[in-house]
Amino acid sequence: MFCIIDNSTNPYWNLAAEEYLLGREISFFRLWQNEPSIIVGRNQNTAAEINSSFVEEHNIAVVRRLSGGGAVFHDLGNINYSYYCNKTEGGPAETFKLMTVPIIDTLADLGLKAELSGRNDLLVDGKKISGNALYYSHQRMLCHGTILLNASMQNLSASLQSRPEKFFDKAVKSTRSRVANINDFLADTLQPKELIAKIVSHIDFGSYYHYSKEDLAEIDKLAQEKYSSYDWNYGHSPKYSFSRCKKFPSGLIELNMNVENGFIKALYIQGDYFFSKDTSNFCKQLEGCSLDKRKIVEKLNSLPLDDYFYGLSSKELCQLFIT
């Protein structure tokens, strides 16, 4: 496995590099940082996740990533790490457990006990200091995460939209009360370069990788044509006659569909769920299906739901289609 420590802090370029490196038949471990930006999950409704007025006023970039999960705020007080390799055995839970070991070991060296909690979070003293996500492409896998070192909690809270359906009770806590920086727990604060060096010491890699001219040209092209485009980052959502949003233990799912004469004519699903198969393929297979509950259940049971919505049962998903 090669190690990459990126100097670029351009979020469009960095997200383009994710896709490019995933497509190489080489294993990489990469550490990188972004200028202030919001990175939204692959299937999220961008407009519903961000505080657009704050984002525009502060010139915060908004970029969609390949993987599922929720929107996250990045700045130079945040460190990102990524693995690009062949698929591992087991599901997302096993992969997250394996891939976060170097981060947990690094924090242990600092005297902090971190634990993997929930779907994909690393916690210290009950506070979230890291979130992780996965993306599969054929036999390749991207597993990446954020590490809050000294990020601006004020900007983090202000830039992300608080969606009430994400919470089970009425006592909605602010974002800042649920997350924390690593430096909050340390007597002597760390700089990003220091933490990066400590993480690298816990990674078993062969040598450092340096981008070739061809690599840079391909990443530049992806950054310009895809990751900086409105279509990729916001998309053009058509109008629908029916919509429903529900929070499940496995993630938030927002369903929009157009129904004509009792049949699904168009279907679009967004959310912060994890997946290994493209949601658009699932939607296409439901188009033309009758909205009769038995037909919906029959269709859902015929599909590999765990690939499209990890951890969600057909009974739960049916709740979105049928009241």
C-alpha positions in Angstrom: 0.0 0.0 0.0 1.2 3.5 -0.9 0.8 6.5 1.4 -0.3 10.0 0.1 -0.1 13.2 2.1 -1.9 15.8 -0.1 -1.0 19.5 -0.1 -4.1 20.6 -2.0 -6.8 22.1 0.1 -9.2 22.7 -2.8 -12.4 20.6 -2.0 -13.3 20.1 -5.7 -9.9 18.8 -6.5 -9.7 16.6 -3.4 -13.1 15.0 -4.0 -12.0 14.4 -7.7 -8.9 12.7 -6.4 -11.1 10.3 -4.4 -12.8 9.0 -7.5 -9.5 8.9 -9.5 -7.6 7.0 -6.9 -10.5 4.5 -6.4 -10.3 3.7 -10.1 -6.6 2.7 -9.9 -5.7 -0.9 -9.3 -3.4 0.1 -6.4 -4.0 0.3 -2.7 -3.6 3.8 -1.2 -3.9 5.4 2.2 -4.3 9.2 1.9 -4.4 12.1 4.3 -5.8 15.4 3.1 -7.5 18.7 4.2 -10.1 21.0 2.7 -10.6 24.7 2.9 -14.0 25.6 4.5 -16.6 23.4 2.7 -19.6 21.2 3.1 -19.3 17.7 1.8 -22.7 16.1 1.2 -23.5 12.4 0.9 -24.1 10.8 -2.4 -27.8 10.5 -2.1 -28.6 13.6 0.0 -30.8 16.5 -1.0 -28.2 19.3 -0.9 -30.6 22.2 -0.6 -32.2 20.6 2.5 -28.8 19.9 4.2 -27.1 23.3 4.0 -27.8 26.8 5.4 -27.6 28.4 2.0 -27.5 32.0 3.1 -24.6 31.4 5.5 -22.8 29.3 2.9 -23.1 32.0 0.2 -22.2 34.8 2.6 -19.0 33.0 3.8 -18.1 31.6 0.3 -18.2 28.0 1.6 -17.8 25.4 -1.2 -20.4 22.7 -1.4 -19.3 19.4 -3.0 -21.0 16.0 -3.3 -19.0 12.9 -2.5 -19.2 9.4 -3.9 -20.1 7.7 -0.6 -23.4 7.7 1.4 -23.9 9.1 4.9 -24.6 12.6 6.0 -23.3 16.1 5.3 -20.1 17.2 7.0 -18.3 20.5 7.5 -14.6 20.7 6.6 -12.0 23.3 7.3 -8.3 23.4 8.0 -8.9 22.3 11.6 -10.2 19.0 10.2 -8.1 16.1 8.8 -9.5 13.6 6.3 -8.2 10.1 5.7 -9.1 7.7 2.9 -8.4 4.1 2.0 -8.6 3.0 -1.6 -8.3 -0.8 -1.9 -10.0 -4.0 -3.0 -13.2 -4.9 -1.2 -12.8 -6.5 2.2 -14.8 -9.4 3.6 -17.9 -8.5 5.6 -20.3 -5.6 5.6 -19.9 -1.9 6.5 -19.8 -2.5 10.2 -16.8 -4.8 9.9 -15.0 -2.5 7.5 -15.4 0.5 9.7 -14.1 -1.4 12.6 -11.0 -2.5 10.6 -10.3 0.8 9.0 -10.5 3.0 12.1 -7.9 1.0 14.1 -5.0 3.3 13.2 -7.1 6.3 14.2 -8.1 4.7 17.5 -4.5 3.7 18.2 -3.2 7.2 17.4 -5.7 8.7 19.9 -4.7 6.1 22.5 -1.1 7.3 22.2 -2.4 10.8 23.1 -4.1 9.4 26.1 -7.6 9.4 24.6 -9.9 6.4 24.5 -11.9 6.4 21.3 -14.7 3.9 20.5 -16.6 3.1 17.3 -20.2 3.9 18.0 -23.5 3.7 16.1 -23.3 3.3 12.3 -20.0 5.1 11.7 -18.9 7.5 14.4 -15.8 7.6 16.6 -16.5 9.0 20.1 -14.3 10.3 22.9 -16.1 10.8 26.2 -19.4 10.4 24.3 -18.6 13.2 21.9 -18.2 12.6 18.1 -14.7 13.4 16.8 -14.9 11.4 13.6 -17.5 10.2 11.1 -16.8 7.6 8.4 -18.4 6.5 5.1 -18.0 3.8 2.5 -18.4 3.5 -1.3 -18.0 0.4 -3.5 -17.2 0.3 -7.2 -17.0 -3.1 -8.7 -14.3 -4.9 -6.6 -12.9 -1.7 -5.3 -13.7 0.1 -2.1 -13.3 3.6 -0.7 -13.5 4.0 3.1 -12.9 7.5 4.3 -13.4 9.6 7.4 -13.1 13.0 9.1 -11.1 13.8 12.2 -12.0 17.0 14.1 -8.8 18.4 15.5 -9.5 22.2 15.8 -12.4 22.8 13.5 -14.6 25.9 13.9 -17.6 24.6 15.8 -19.4 27.9 15.1 -19.1 27.6 11.4 -19.9 23.9 11.5 -23.1 24.5 13.3 -24.1 27.5 11.2 -23.4 26.0 7.8 -25.4 22.8 8.2 -29.2 22.8 8.3 -30.8 21.1 11.3 -33.5 18.8 10.0 -36.0 18.0 12.8 -36.8 14.5 11.3 -33.3 13.5 12.1 -34.1 13.4 15.9 -36.3 11.0 17.8 -37.3 13.4 20.7 -38.2 17.0 21.1 -35.1 17.9 23.1 -33.0 18.5 20.0 -29.4 19.2 21.0 -27.3 21.6 19.0 -24.6 20.3 16.7 -21.9 21.8 18.9 -23.1 19.8 22.0 -22.8 16.5 20.1 -19.4 16.9 18.5 -16.0 18.0 19.8 -12.4 18.7 18.7 -9.6 16.4 19.7 -7.8 19.4 21.1 -10.7 19.9 23.6 -9.4 16.8 25.4 -5.7 17.6 25.3 -3.6 19.7 27.7 -1.2 20.6 24.9 -2.9 21.3 21.7 -1.8 19.6 18.4 -1.3 21.2 15.0 -2.6 19.3 12.0 0.8 18.4 10.7 1.6 16.8 14.1 -1.5 14.7 14.1 -0.9 13.7 10.5 2.6 12.5 11.4 1.2 10.5 14.3 -1.4 8.8 12.2 1.2 7.9 9.5 3.3 6.1 12.2 0.4 3.7 12.7 -0.1 2.9 9.0 1.7 -0.1 7.5 2.6 1.1 4.0 5.4 0.5 1.6 6.4 3.9 0.3 5.0 7.4 -0.4 3.2 7.9 -3.7 3.8 11.1 -5.8 1.3 12.0 -8.5 2.5 11.8 -12.1 1.7 14.5 -14.7 -0.9 12.1 -16.0 -2.5 11.7 -12.6 -2.7 15.4 -12.1 -4.2 16.0 -15.5 -7.0 13.3 -14.9 -7.8 14.7 -11.5 -7.9 18.3 -12.8 -10.3 17.2 -15.5 -12.6 15.4 -13.0 -12.5 18.5 -10.7 -13.5 20.9 -13.4 -16.1 18.8 -15.3 -17.8 17.0 -12.4 -17.0 18.0 -8.9 -17.3 21.8 -9.4 -20.5 21.4 -11.5 -23.9 22.5 -10.3 -25.4 19.3 -11.7 -23.3 17.0 -9.6 -23.4 19.1 -6.4 -27.0 20.2 -6.4 -28.7 18.4 -9.2 -32.0 19.2 -10.9 -34.8 17.5 -8.9 -38.0 17.2 -10.9 -41.4 18.0 -9.3 -43.2 15.2 -7.6 -46.8 14.7 -6.5 -45.9 12.8 -3.3 -43.1 12.9 -0.8 -42.3 11.5 2.6 -39.2 11.7 4.9 -38.6 9.4 7.8 -35.7 8.7 10.1 -34.8 5.0 10.6 -32.0 3.6 12.9 -30.0 2.9 9.7 -30.4 6.5 8.4 -32.7 9.2 7.1 -34.6 8.5 3.9 -36.5 11.0 1.8 -38.8 9.6 -0.9 -40.4 11.6 -3.7 -42.5 10.1 -6.4 -45.0 10.9 -9.1 -48.0 8.6 -9.2 -50.4 8.3 -12.1 -53.5 6.1 -12.0 -52.2 4.3 -9.0 -48.8 3.4 -10.6 -45.3 4.9 -9.8 -44.3 6.9 -12.8 -41.2 8.5 -11.3 -39.2 7.8 -8.1 -36.4 9.6 -6.5 -34.8 8.8 -3.1 -32.3 10.7 -1.1 -30.8 10.5 2.4 -27.8 9.7 4.6 -28.1 5.9 4.4 -25.2 3.6 3.3 -25.3 1.6 0.2 -23.2 -0.6 -2.1 -25.5 -0.3 -5.2 -26.6 2.9 -6.9 -30.0 4.1 -5.6 -31.1 5.2 -9.1 -31.1 1.5 -10.1 -33.5 0.7 -7.3 -35.8 3.6 -8.3 -35.9 2.4 -11.9 -37.0 -1.1 -10.8 -39.9 0.4 -8.9 -41.2 2.5 -11.7 -44.4 1.1 -13.2 -45.2 -0.7 -9.9 -48.7 -0.5 -8.5 -49.0 1.4 -5.2 -50.9 -1.6 -3.8 -49.3 -2.5 -0.5 -49.0 -6.2 -1.4 -47.4 -5.3 -4.8 -44.9 -3.0 -3.1 -43.9 -5.5 -0.5 -43.6 -8.2 -3.2 -41.4 -6.0 -5.3 -39.2 -4.9 -2.3 -38.8 -8.5 -1.2 -37.5 -9.4 -4.6 -34.7 -6.9 -4.5 -31.4 -7.0 -2.5 -32.4 -4.1 -0.2 -29.3 -4.4 2.0 -27.2 -3.4 -1.0 -29.3 -0.3 -1.7 -30.2 0.7 1.9 -27.9 -1.0 4.4 -29.7 -2.1 7.5 -33.2 -1.3 6.3 -35.9 -3.9 6.0 -38.6 -4.1 3.4 -41.2 -3.5 6.1 -39.5 -0.2 7.1 -39.0 0.9 3.5 -42.7 0.1 2.7 -43.7 2.7 5.3 -42.5 5.4 2.9 -44.6 4.2 0.0 -47.8 3.3 1.9 -49.3 5.4 4.7 
